[in-house]
């Protein structure tokens, strides 16, 4: 059996590749995407590329949707290992919750909820509340899906779930989110 290598074979190269760092600092989004794809490919192979975390985090404010999505994926993977640096990105996520594009709002919420840091649990709960009232069905669906993650974090802290109960009531009145919650329970 013969395997043909696709066009992305160059992504699976050396984790110590010196060209990744300059690409992350590039002013061109295409070069940033190339570097981020390489990093995510290396992560998929089991390499630890957390040493690029500071350079990746500063790209979280990019206007490019592709760069933003790739940064979010990287952050989700390394946020627990680098909590102090991950906290630096929370402000950008909160800003993205107000983005006109519903995809960006949903990605920001999903990433915030996926970062398993107790410090940001109250912020994530506020974000879920904001997104639960979003005009986009997709954003509301992501808010309903994020609620169990927040609940798990808050259970570990032994804090009150009064706000969560209020949000569940809100979701129950939203027919679409009701089905999401029903499948989660």
ChimeraX attribute file (.defattr): number of C-alpha atoms within 10 A of each C-alpha:
attribute: neighborCount
match mode: 1-to-1
recipient: residues
	/A:1	3
	/A:2	4
	/A:3	5
	/A:4	7
	/A:5	8
	/A:6	7
	/A:7	7
	/A:8	11
	/A:9	11
	/A:10	11
	/A:11	17
	/A:12	16
	/A:13	13
	/A:14	11
	/A:15	16
	/A:16	9
	/A:17	9
	/A:18	9
	/A:19	9
	/A:20	19
	/A:21	16
	/A:22	13
	/A:23	19
	/A:24	22
	/A:25	16
	/A:26	13
	/A:27	10
	/A:28	10
	/A:29	19
	/A:30	14
	/A:31	17
	/A:32	26
	/A:33	21
	/A:34	16
	/A:35	24
	/A:36	28
	/A:37	20
	/A:38	22
	/A:39	26
	/A:40	20
	/A:41	19
	/A:42	18
	/A:43	18
	/A:44	11
	/A:45	11
	/A:46	9
	/A:47	13
	/A:48	13
	/A:49	15
	/A:50	17
	/A:51	9
	/A:52	15
	/A:53	17
	/A:54	13
	/A:55	14
	/A:56	23
	/A:57	20
	/A:58	15
	/A:59	21
	/A:60	23
	/A:61	16
	/A:62	15
	/A:63	10
	/A:64	14
	/A:65	13
	/A:66	15
	/A:67	24
	/A:68	20
	/A:69	20
	/A:70	21
	/A:71	27
	/A:72	23
	/A:73	16
	/A:74	23
	/A:75	25
	/A:76	18
	/A:77	16
	/A:78	18
	/A:79	21
	/A:80	15
	/A:81	11
	/A:82	15
	/A:83	14
	/A:84	11
	/A:85	16
	/A:86	20
	/A:87	16
	/A:88	14
	/A:89	19
	/A:90	19
	/A:91	11
	/A:92	16
	/A:93	24
	/A:94	18
	/A:95	12
	/A:96	21
	/A:97	23
	/A:98	15
	/A:99	14
	/A:100	9
	/A:101	12
	/A:102	20
	/A:103	17
	/A:104	19
	/A:105	24
	/A:106	23
	/A:107	20
	/A:108	27
	/A:109	26
	/A:110	22
	/A:111	22
	/A:112	28
	/A:113	27
	/A:114	20
	/A:115	23
	/A:116	18
	/A:117	16
	/A:118	14
	/A:119	11
	/A:120	17
	/A:121	21
	/A:122	13
	/A:123	16
	/A:124	27
	/A:125	24
	/A:126	14
	/A:127	21
	/A:128	28
	/A:129	22
	/A:130	17
	/A:131	25
	/A:132	24
	/A:133	16
	/A:134	19
	/A:135	10
	/A:136	15
	/A:137	16
	/A:138	17
	/A:139	26
	/A:140	25
	/A:141	22
	/A:142	22
	/A:143	29
	/A:144	27
	/A:145	20
	/A:146	21
	/A:147	21
	/A:148	16
	/A:149	19
	/A:150	25
	/A:151	17
	/A:152	13
	/A:153	19
	/A:154	18
	/A:155	12
	/A:156	9
	/A:157	11
	/A:158	9
	/A:159	10
	/A:160	11
	/A:161	13
	/A:162	8
	/A:163	11
	/A:164	18
	/A:165	11
	/A:166	12
	/A:167	20
	/A:168	18
	/A:169	11
	/A:170	16
	/A:171	23
	/A:172	17
	/A:173	10
	/A:174	16
	/A:175	9
	/A:176	15
	/A:177	23
	/A:178	18
	/A:179	14
	/A:180	18
	/A:181	17
	/A:182	9
	/A:183	9
	/A:184	11
	/A:185	6
